[in-house]
Amino acid sequence: MKRKNIIVFMVFSILFLVSIFVHFINNNKIQDTTLEKNSLKIEFQSLKSENQVLKNINYQLLETNVKLSEKVNKLKIIAN
């Protein structure tokens, strides 16, 4: 009877230690995932800002293009 108790105790002890080990591994993965998520959030905000700047530049270029087209059309009329 004592031998069975010792074996059962050993099995539960091993299971307990394995569960602690798995918990720490899982906890580290969660922390890594959280860090990666925060990094991606920062990168996304940066890309949004860059996108806004590029939109503004594009708008300015379109305005310049319209102004140049108007001037070219006026010069064509004068040349004819």
N, C-alpha and C positions, 0 to 999 in steps of 0.2 A: 504494500500500500504506500509506503514512504517513497518508493522508487517512482510510482506513478505521479505522486504529488510533485516530486522534484522535476520530472519531465514536463509536466503541465506548467509548473512555475517557470522553467527554462523557456518553453515555447512562448508563453505570455510575455516574458521579459524581452525575448528577441523581437516579438511583434511590437512591443512598446518602443523599443529602441529604433526599430525600422520606421515606425510612424513618426517619431521625433525627427529622424533624419529626412524623411520625405517632407515633413512640414517645413524644415529649414530650406530645403531645395526649392520647394514651391514658393516660399516667402521670398527668396532671392529672385526667382523668376518674376514674381509680381512687382518687386521693386525695379527690376530691369525694364519691365514693360511700362511702368509708370514713368521712369526716366525717359524712355524712348517716346512715350506719348507727349510729355512736356516738350521735348526737343522738337517733335513734329509740329506742335502747336506754335512754337516760336518761329520755326521755319515757314509755316503757313502764313503767319502774320507778316513776316518779312516779304513773302511773295505777294501778298495782297497789297502791301505798300508799294512795292515795285510795280505791280500791275497798274495801280492808280497813277503813278508818275508817268508810266508809258502811255496811258490813256490821255493824260493831259498833253504830253508831247505830240501825240498823234492828232489831237484836236487842233493844236497850234499849227502843225504842219498842214492840215486840211485848210485852215483859215488862210495861211500863206499861199497855198496852191490856188485858192479861189481869187485872192487878190492879184496874183501873178497872171492868172487867166484873164481877168478883167483888163489888166494893163496890156496884155498881148493883143486882145481883141481891139482895144482902142488904137494901138499902134497899127494894126492891120487896116482899120478904117482910115486912119490918117495916110497910110502909105498908098491906099487906092485912091 
